[in-house]
Amino acid sequence: MTLVKNKKASLKYTPIEYFTAGFELLGTEVKALRAKMGSLEGARVVIRGGEAFIIGMTIPPYQTANTAKNYDSERSRRLLLTKQEIAILASAEAKKGLTIVPLEVYTQGRFVKTRIAIVRGKGKIERREELKKRDAGREMRRILKNR
């Protein structure tokens, strides 16, 4: 079940390769995500010291009255990946024009996981063409539905 989705990622980027990763989260963060609180807007993945971290993901406190005073809602969270996956991500991060972006946070059984992708940014022209195709497809479905 999808908990949080990065809606603008599909518009801004062209995905090249997908990965699934676990998180290191606090208990209150898990509760907040299961309540569909959180945002992936502006989030990205970086590789530091042989470990992958997600930066810019916002998870607000589940209950503000019971949250620790030093809680940071935008702290970097470690991703749980294999060494081979981290090596692939590190090489992609080093290449010019590629970045690593989280696409969605979802539950798999009792675990909270994220789907990340190596992506290449789209230009203005590509974005406009995609929006035109989407609008044309929507128009065609509407016309066929009314027949």
C-alpha positions as CSV (number, residue, x, y, z in Angstrom):
1,M,0.0,0.0,0.0
2,T,1.4,3.3,-1.1
3,L,1.8,5.8,1.8
4,V,3.6,8.8,0.3
5,K,4.3,9.5,-3.4
6,N,6.6,11.9,-5.2
7,K,4.1,13.2,-7.7
8,K,6.4,15.7,-9.5
9,A,9.2,13.1,-10.1
10,S,7.4,11.6,-13.1
11,L,7.1,15.0,-14.7
12,K,10.6,16.3,-14.0
13,Y,12.6,13.1,-14.5
14,T,13.0,10.1,-16.8
15,P,13.7,7.0,-14.8
16,I,16.5,4.7,-15.9
17,E,16.8,2.0,-13.2
18,Y,14.6,1.2,-10.1
19,F,15.6,-0.1,-6.6
20,T,13.8,-1.0,-3.5
21,A,15.2,-0.1,-0.1
22,G,14.3,-0.2,3.6
23,F,14.7,2.7,6.0
24,E,16.1,3.3,9.4
25,L,13.1,5.1,11.1
26,L,12.0,5.9,14.6
27,G,8.7,4.4,15.9
28,T,6.9,7.7,15.7
29,E,8.0,8.2,12.1
30,V,6.6,4.9,11.2
31,K,3.3,5.8,12.8
32,A,3.3,9.2,11.0
33,L,4.0,7.5,7.6
34,R,1.2,4.9,8.2
35,A,-1.1,7.9,8.8
36,K,0.0,9.2,5.3
37,M,1.8,12.2,6.8
38,G,5.0,13.0,5.1
39,S,6.4,14.5,1.9
40,L,9.0,13.4,-0.7
41,E,9.0,16.7,-2.5
42,G,12.6,17.9,-2.9
43,A,14.0,14.6,-1.6
44,R,17.0,12.9,-3.1
45,V,19.4,10.1,-2.3
46,V,23.2,10.6,-1.7
47,I,26.0,8.2,-1.1
48,R,28.4,9.0,1.8
49,G,31.1,6.7,3.1
50,G,29.7,3.6,1.4
51,E,26.2,4.2,2.8
52,A,23.0,5.6,1.1
53,F,21.0,8.4,2.8
54,I,17.8,10.0,1.8
55,I,17.9,13.8,2.3
56,G,15.0,16.3,2.2
57,M,12.2,13.8,3.1
58,T,9.9,15.4,5.6
59,I,8.1,13.3,8.2
60,P,6.2,15.6,10.7
61,P,5.8,14.5,14.3
62,Y,2.9,12.0,14.8
63,Q,1.8,13.7,18.0
64,T,3.4,17.0,18.5
65,A,2.8,17.0,22.3
66,N,4.6,13.6,22.7
67,T,7.5,14.3,20.4
68,A,11.0,14.8,21.6
69,K,12.2,18.4,21.7
70,N,15.2,17.7,19.5
71,Y,13.2,15.9,16.8
72,D,14.2,17.0,13.3
73,S,11.5,16.3,10.7
74,E,14.0,16.6,7.8
75,R,16.9,14.6,9.2
76,S,18.8,12.4,6.8
77,R,17.7,8.7,7.0
78,R,19.9,5.8,6.2
79,L,18.7,3.4,3.4
80,L,19.2,-0.3,3.8
81,L,20.7,-1.6,0.5
82,T,23.2,-4.2,-0.4
83,K,26.9,-3.3,-1.2
84,Q,26.3,-4.1,-4.9
85,E,23.3,-1.8,-5.1
86,I,25.2,1.0,-3.3
87,A,28.1,0.6,-5.8
88,I,25.7,0.9,-8.7
89,L,24.1,4.0,-7.1
90,A,27.5,5.6,-6.4
91,S,28.7,5.1,-10.0
92,A,25.4,6.6,-11.3
93,E,25.7,9.6,-8.9
94,A,29.2,10.3,-10.1
95,K,28.0,10.5,-13.8
96,K,27.0,14.0,-15.0
97,G,23.2,14.5,-15.6
98,L,22.1,11.6,-13.4
99,T,20.6,11.8,-9.9
100,I,18.9,9.4,-7.5
101,V,15.3,10.3,-6.4
102,P,12.8,8.5,-4.1
103,L,9.6,7.8,-6.0
104,E,7.3,6.4,-3.3
105,V,7.2,5.1,0.3
106,Y,5.0,2.0,0.8
107,T,4.4,-0.9,3.1
108,Q,5.4,-4.5,2.4
109,G,3.9,-6.6,5.1
110,R,4.9,-5.0,8.3
111,F,7.9,-3.2,6.8
112,V,8.1,0.4,5.4
113,K,10.1,0.5,2.2
114,T,10.9,3.1,-0.5
115,R,11.2,2.8,-4.2
116,I,14.1,4.8,-5.6
117,A,15.3,5.4,-9.1
118,I,18.3,6.6,-11.0
119,V,16.9,9.4,-13.2
120,R,17.8,11.9,-15.8
121,G,16.2,15.3,-15.8
122,K,13.8,16.2,-18.6
123,G,14.1,19.4,-20.6
124,K,11.2,21.9,-21.1
125,I,10.4,20.5,-24.5
126,E,10.2,16.9,-23.3
127,R,7.9,18.0,-20.5
128,R,5.6,19.9,-22.8
129,E,5.4,16.9,-25.2
130,E,4.5,14.6,-22.4
131,L,1.8,16.9,-21.1
132,K,0.4,17.2,-24.7
133,K,0.3,13.4,-25.0
134,R,-1.4,13.0,-21.6
135,D,-4.1,15.6,-22.5
136,A,-4.7,14.0,-25.9
137,G,-5.1,10.6,-24.3
138,R,-7.5,12.0,-21.7
139,E,-9.5,13.7,-24.4
140,M,-9.7,10.4,-26.5
141,R,-10.9,8.5,-23.4
142,R,-13.5,11.1,-22.7
143,I,-14.8,11.0,-26.3
144,L,-14.9,7.2,-26.4
145,K,-16.7,7.1,-23.1
146,N,-19.5,9.4,-24.3
147,R,-20.2,7.3,-27.4
